[in-house]
Amino acid sequence: MKLSELSKGDIATIKNINCDSALKNRFYSFGIIKGSKITIEEVTMAKSTIEIKINNTKVAIRLIEAEKIEVENEHKQNN
């Protein structure tokens, strides 16, 4: 499953990142690495960006970037 397929409140674990080294380094600088747990905080109405929470930090990434991150959906967060 890809990060871009998740909905607000979903919690997932990053399984793999499939992108070039420049984008991978950018992800790493935010703590977006294999094995990290992430929570989907918001999805824009146009579904062009998503806000994720990782290690108590919120990061917004483009949906086309989120398509490069493979995750395992853990569960839906109780809101």
C-alpha positions as CSV (number, residue, x, y, z in Angstrom):
1,M,0.0,0.0,0.0
2,K,1.2,3.5,-0.7
3,L,1.2,6.4,1.7
4,S,-0.9,8.4,-0.8
5,E,-3.8,5.8,-0.4
6,L,-4.3,6.4,3.4
7,S,-7.0,8.6,4.9
8,K,-7.0,11.1,7.7
9,G,-6.4,9.4,11.0
10,D,-4.7,6.3,9.6
11,I,-1.5,5.1,11.2
12,A,1.0,3.2,9.2
13,T,4.6,1.9,9.3
14,I,7.0,2.8,6.4
15,K,8.1,-0.3,4.6
16,N,10.1,1.1,1.7
17,I,10.9,4.3,-0.1
18,N,11.2,4.2,-3.9
19,C,12.7,7.5,-5.1
20,D,15.9,9.2,-6.2
21,S,18.6,10.0,-3.7
22,A,17.8,13.7,-3.6
23,L,14.2,13.1,-2.5
24,K,15.2,10.2,-0.2
25,N,17.7,12.6,1.6
26,R,14.9,15.2,2.0
27,F,12.6,12.5,3.5
28,Y,15.4,11.4,5.8
29,S,15.9,14.9,7.0
30,F,12.3,14.9,8.2
31,G,12.6,11.4,9.9
32,I,10.7,9.7,7.1
33,I,12.7,6.4,7.1
34,K,11.9,2.7,6.9
35,G,10.4,1.4,10.1
36,S,9.0,4.8,11.2
37,K,5.3,5.1,12.3
38,I,3.4,7.9,10.7
39,T,-0.1,9.3,11.3
40,I,-2.1,11.1,8.5
41,E,-3.1,14.4,10.1
42,E,-4.8,16.1,7.1
43,V,-5.4,15.6,3.4
44,T,-6.1,18.8,1.3
45,M,-9.5,19.0,-0.5
46,A,-7.8,18.9,-3.8
47,K,-5.8,15.9,-2.6
48,S,-2.6,17.5,-3.8
49,T,-0.8,17.4,-0.4
50,I,-1.0,15.5,2.9
51,E,0.1,16.4,6.3
52,I,1.8,13.6,8.3
53,K,3.0,13.3,11.8
54,I,6.2,11.5,12.4
55,N,8.2,11.6,15.6
56,N,6.1,14.4,17.0
57,T,6.8,16.5,13.9
58,K,4.2,17.5,11.3
59,V,5.4,17.5,7.7
60,A,3.4,18.3,4.5
61,I,4.4,16.4,1.4
62,R,3.0,16.3,-2.1
63,L,0.8,13.4,-3.0
64,I,3.1,12.5,-5.9
65,E,5.9,12.2,-3.3
66,A,3.7,10.1,-1.0
67,E,3.1,7.6,-3.9
68,K,6.8,6.7,-3.6
69,I,6.5,5.6,0.0
70,E,5.3,2.1,0.7
71,V,3.5,1.5,4.0
72,E,1.7,-1.1,6.0
73,N,-1.5,0.3,7.4
74,E,-1.7,-0.3,11.2
75,H,-5.1,1.0,12.1
76,K,-7.4,4.0,12.1
77,Q,-6.7,6.5,14.9
78,N,-9.6,7.2,17.3
79,N,-10.6,10.9,16.9
